[in-house]
């Protein structure tokens, strides 16, 4: 079976296809200026119960690593900073 040829689109049709209004809803927002920016971030600040549970598991795991006491000072400081960051995320 031969590959099918794609129908050539006009510029207006292509723009209409990619500028779909459902993509520019409130769920995602461009982070930078200009149309070249491809990075998006979620505008929702609320964490789902699953995300909160994941954060709590991660915090508990990091606290266990500190309690073991086999880390050097740099690693311990790094873990403490991460725990603070995760707890701040959980409060948002």
C-alpha positions in Angstrom: 0.0 0.0 0.0 1.5 3.3 -1.1 1.8 6.2 1.5 -1.0 8.7 1.2 -0.2 12.2 0.2 -1.2 14.9 2.6 -3.6 17.6 1.4 -1.7 20.9 1.0 -3.2 23.4 3.5 -3.4 27.1 3.0 -1.7 29.4 5.5 -5.1 30.3 7.0 -6.1 26.7 7.5 -2.8 25.9 9.2 -3.1 28.9 11.5 -6.7 28.0 12.4 -5.6 24.4 13.2 -2.8 25.5 15.5 -4.5 28.5 17.1 -7.3 26.4 18.5 -9.0 28.3 21.3 -9.2 25.2 23.5 -5.4 25.2 23.8 -5.3 28.8 25.1 -7.7 28.1 27.9 -7.0 29.0 31.5 -5.2 25.7 32.2 -1.8 26.7 30.7 -0.2 30.1 30.2 2.8 31.2 28.3 5.7 32.0 30.6 7.7 34.2 28.3 7.1 37.0 25.9 6.8 36.4 22.2 5.4 33.6 20.1 8.7 31.7 20.0 8.3 30.7 23.7 7.3 27.1 24.0 7.4 26.6 27.7 4.1 26.6 29.6 3.3 26.3 33.2 0.2 25.3 35.0 -1.8 28.2 36.4 -3.5 26.1 39.1 -1.9 26.5 42.5 -4.0 23.8 44.2 -2.3 20.4 44.7 -4.4 17.3 44.3 -4.6 14.8 47.2 -2.3 12.5 45.2 0.3 15.2 44.8 0.2 16.0 48.5 0.7 12.3 49.3 3.7 12.2 47.0 5.2 15.2 48.7 4.6 13.7 52.1 6.3 10.4 51.1 9.3 12.3 49.7 9.6 14.3 52.9 9.4 11.2 55.0 12.0 9.4 52.9 14.4 12.4 53.1 13.9 12.6 56.9 14.8 8.9 57.2 18.0 9.4 55.3 19.0 12.2 57.7 18.1 10.1 60.7 20.5 7.3 59.5 23.3 9.8 60.0 25.6 8.4 57.3 25.6 11.6 55.3 28.3 14.3 55.2 27.4 17.9 56.1 26.9 19.1 52.5 24.5 16.3 51.6 22.6 16.9 54.8 22.3 20.6 54.1 21.1 19.8 50.6 18.4 17.4 51.9 17.3 19.9 54.6 16.8 22.6 51.9 14.8 20.2 49.8 12.6 19.3 52.7 11.9 23.0 53.4 11.1 23.5 49.7 8.7 20.5 49.6 6.9 21.7 52.8 6.5 25.1 51.3 5.0 23.5 48.2 2.6 21.5 50.3 1.3 24.6 52.1 0.5 26.5 48.9 
